[in-house]
Amino acid sequence: MYFCSNDLTFVDSLLVLFIGMAITFLALAILVVAVIAYVKFFKLFDKKETKKPVSVSNEAAEESESEISADADTEIVAAITAAISMMYAAESEDGEVPPFRVKSIILN
């Protein structure tokens, strides 16, 4: 159907607007559903094997956990301090890091 500029009314313009919006919304909805299906499909193949925990005496477990957490805490504090130092170096004009002190790092 061919419309001349004189034949197009306000109602026709609204009809074109709503049909266009409906088609756009429908296309976006189909894309969202396709992405969700794609993610769920590949999550089926991504399941990892779960290992059963080995039973260890309570004293040995507490000792190893405290050693591991102390080492991990030290590494985390060092990483945070290095990140702050890099940030200060990037912000300064001459690249030197002003003296600073990290007052609190709360680790769970």
Secondary structure in CASP SS format (residue, H / E / C, confidence):
PFRMAT SS
TARGET T0000
AUTHOR 0000-0000-0000
METHOD secondary structure of the structure
MODEL  1
M C 1.00
Y C 1.00
F C 1.00
C C 1.00
S C 1.00
N C 1.00
D C 1.00
L C 1.00
T C 1.00
F H 1.00
V H 1.00
D H 1.00
S H 1.00
L H 1.00
L H 1.00
V H 1.00
L H 1.00
F H 1.00
I H 1.00
G H 1.00
M H 1.00
A H 1.00
I H 1.00
T H 1.00
F H 1.00
L H 1.00
A H 1.00
L H 1.00
A H 1.00
I H 1.00
L H 1.00
V H 1.00
V H 1.00
A H 1.00
V H 1.00
I H 1.00
A H 1.00
Y H 1.00
V H 1.00
K H 1.00
F H 1.00
F H 1.00
K H 1.00
L H 1.00
F C 1.00
D C 1.00
K C 1.00
K C 1.00
E C 1.00
T C 1.00
K C 1.00
K C 1.00
P C 1.00
V C 1.00
S C 1.00
V C 1.00
S C 1.00
N H 1.00
E H 1.00
A H 1.00
A H 1.00
E H 1.00
E H 1.00
S H 1.00
E H 1.00
S H 1.00
E H 1.00
I H 1.00
S H 1.00
A H 1.00
D H 1.00
A H 1.00
D H 1.00
T H 1.00
E H 1.00
I H 1.00
V H 1.00
A H 1.00
A H 1.00
I H 1.00
T H 1.00
A H 1.00
A H 1.00
I H 1.00
S H 1.00
M H 1.00
M H 1.00
Y H 1.00
A H 1.00
A H 1.00
E H 1.00
S C 1.00
E C 1.00
D C 1.00
G C 1.00
E C 1.00
V C 1.00
P C 1.00
P C 1.00
F C 1.00
R C 1.00
V C 1.00
K C 1.00
S C 1.00
I C 1.00
I C 1.00
L C 1.00
N C 1.00
END
